[in-house]
Amino acid sequence: MSNLIKNNRYLILRRVIQIVILFLFFAANKWGWNILVGSLSTSKMFDTIPLSDPYAVIQMFFAGAVISSDLILGFLIVVAFYGLIAGRAFCSWVCPVNMITDLAGWLRRKLKIDEYGKRQLLLPHQFKYWFALVILIVSAITGTAAFEYINPVGILTRGVIFSMGFGWTWIVAIFLFDLFVMKNGWCSYVCPLGATYSIIGSKSVVKVLHNKDKCTACGNCFKVCPEVHVLENVINKKSGFITGIECRNCGRCIEVCYDEALKFNLKNFVKGVEK
């Protein structure tokens, strides 16, 4: 049991955090708790600290909406946290859709779908950035925050707080898309929030550090990483940080690295690691 927990410690912690966040939103609506009120689009902690989804605020700006001071402050707080510290961690530690897509990925491995040689949809990783830009253009044309109508993060969050309604069909569609159509398809290739947090967190200090001297090139990290391309320039080649901006800081590569060649560390505070 201890090895099971050790080998899934970050996964377990991520699930606890994601479920607790959803529960706190639910408790605010159900029992009036003020720990976390609102949704992942816009919320307040303890009725004091505003938090705003950066992409939602940017959409509102393009749509020509009047943006309140609370939204702007919430935007700045979130951008500062992920930009300076956490990187793209929102996608793996906070976003509830991650639980759905991770389940699809796990089932995909168990069903060995990729081993059957089935041709899958191919999209470049840059697609989500272009999609994010198109959404902003649509927002400007329509005068609405266009993505929020189909944003699965908002749909799932509101579904837990209030009721899912027909929103479950969109969540199931994303699950099936990741399971049968494209491995890690939604989060890695489509989601504009993923694109936004990749850009915001590109210079953050919390990164995965690789030690080439300990690495035996077992390949376990490549099997579980949802953004495997971020590993390719470092693993088996050099000691150094995984600096690809699309790394989600999920910690799965660390959990399956039995050589202990990977760990979280603070970039710019560790000297002499590149070799």
ChimeraX attribute file (.defattr): number of C-alpha atoms within 10 A of each C-alpha:
attribute: neighborCount
match mode: 1-to-1
recipient: residues
	/A:1	6
	/A:2	8
	/A:3	8
	/A:4	8
	/A:5	12
	/A:6	13
	/A:7	18
	/A:8	17
	/A:9	16
	/A:10	18
	/A:11	18
	/A:12	13
	/A:13	12
	/A:14	21
	/A:15	17
	/A:16	13
	/A:17	16
	/A:18	20
	/A:19	15
	/A:20	13
	/A:21	20
	/A:22	21
	/A:23	16
	/A:24	21
	/A:25	25
	/A:26	23
	/A:27	17
	/A:28	16
	/A:29	16
	/A:30	11
	/A:31	9
	/A:32	13
	/A:33	15
	/A:34	17
	/A:35	15
	/A:36	26
	/A:37	22
	/A:38	20
	/A:39	23
	/A:40	23
	/A:41	18
	/A:42	19
	/A:43	21
	/A:44	19
	/A:45	13
	/A:46	12
	/A:47	12
	/A:48	12
	/A:49	13
	/A:50	23
	/A:51	26
	/A:52	23
	/A:53	21
	/A:54	23
	/A:55	22
	/A:56	22
	/A:57	20
	/A:58	17
	/A:59	25
	/A:60	20
	/A:61	18
	/A:62	20
	/A:63	20
	/A:64	16
	/A:65	14
	/A:66	8
	/A:67	12
	/A:68	9
	/A:69	10
	/A:70	17
	/A:71	20
	/A:72	15
	/A:73	15
	/A:74	22
	/A:75	21
	/A:76	17
	/A:77	17
	/A:78	18
	/A:79	22
	/A:80	15
	/A:81	14
	/A:82	23
	/A:83	21
	/A:84	16
	/A:85	18
	/A:86	23
	/A:87	27
	/A:88	28
	/A:89	23
	/A:90	22
	/A:91	23
	/A:92	23
	/A:93	22
	/A:94	21
	/A:95	25
	/A:96	23
	/A:97	23
	/A:98	21
	/A:99	18
	/A:100	17
	/A:101	24
	/A:102	18
	/A:103	15
	/A:104	21
	/A:105	23
	/A:106	14
	/A:107	15
	/A:108	19
	/A:109	16
	/A:110	9
	/A:111	12
	/A:112	11
	/A:113	16
	/A:114	14
	/A:115	9
	/A:116	8
	/A:117	8
	/A:118	10
	/A:119	9
	/A:120	11
	/A:121	11
	/A:122	11
	/A:123	13
	/A:124	9
	/A:125	17
	/A:126	12
	/A:127	16
	/A:128	22
	/A:129	20
	/A:130	14
	/A:131	16
	/A:132	21
	/A:133	15
	/A:134	15
	/A:135	19
	/A:136	24
	/A:137	16
	/A:138	18
	/A:139	21
	/A:140	19
	/A:141	13
	/A:142	13
	/A:143	16
	/A:144	19
	/A:145	23
	/A:146	21
	/A:147	21
	/A:148	16
	/A:149	10
	/A:150	12
	/A:151	17
	/A:152	20
	/A:153	20
	/A:154	21
	/A:155	23
	/A:156	23
	/A:157	24
	/A:158	20
	/A:159	16
	/A:160	14
	/A:161	20
	/A:162	13
	/A:163	13
	/A:164	15
	/A:165	10
	/A:166	10
	/A:167	16
	/A:168	15
	/A:169	11
	/A:170	15
	/A:171	21
	/A:172	12
	/A:173	11
	/A:174	20
	/A:175	23
	/A:176	15
	/A:177	18
	/A:178	23
	/A:179	23
	/A:180	18
	/A:181	17
	/A:182	20
	/A:183	23
	/A:184	22
	/A:185	23
	/A:186	19
	/A:187	24
	/A:188	24
	/A:189	22
	/A:190	21
	/A:191	20
	/A:192	24
	/A:193	24
	/A:194	26
	/A:195	26
	/A:196	19
	/A:197	25
	/A:198	24
	/A:199	17
	/A:200	22
	/A:201	26
	/A:202	19
	/A:203	19
	/A:204	21
	/A:205	19
	/A:206	22
	/A:207	24
	/A:208	23
	/A:209	23
	/A:210	27
	/A:211	22
	/A:212	20
	/A:213	12
	/A:214	13
	/A:215	20
	/A:216	13
	/A:217	15
	/A:218	13
	/A:219	14
	/A:220	15
	/A:221	21
	/A:222	19
	/A:223	13
	/A:224	17
	/A:225	19
	/A:226	23
	/A:227	19
	/A:228	15
	/A:229	14
	/A:230	18
	/A:231	21
	/A:232	13
	/A:233	14
	/A:234	20
	/A:235	23
	/A:236	17
	/A:237	15
	/A:238	16
	/A:239	21
	/A:240	23
	/A:241	25
	/A:242	22
	/A:243	20
	/A:244	19
	/A:245	19
	/A:246	25
	/A:247	27
	/A:248	27
	/A:249	22
	/A:250	20
	/A:251	24
	/A:252	21
	/A:253	24
	/A:254	25
	/A:255	21
	/A:256	20
	/A:257	19
	/A:258	16
	/A:259	14
	/A:260	13
	/A:261	19
	/A:262	26
	/A:263	16
	/A:264	15
	/A:265	15
	/A:266	14
	/A:267	20
	/A:268	9
	/A:269	7
	/A:270	12
	/A:271	8
	/A:272	7
	/A:273	14
	/A:274	14
	/A:275	10
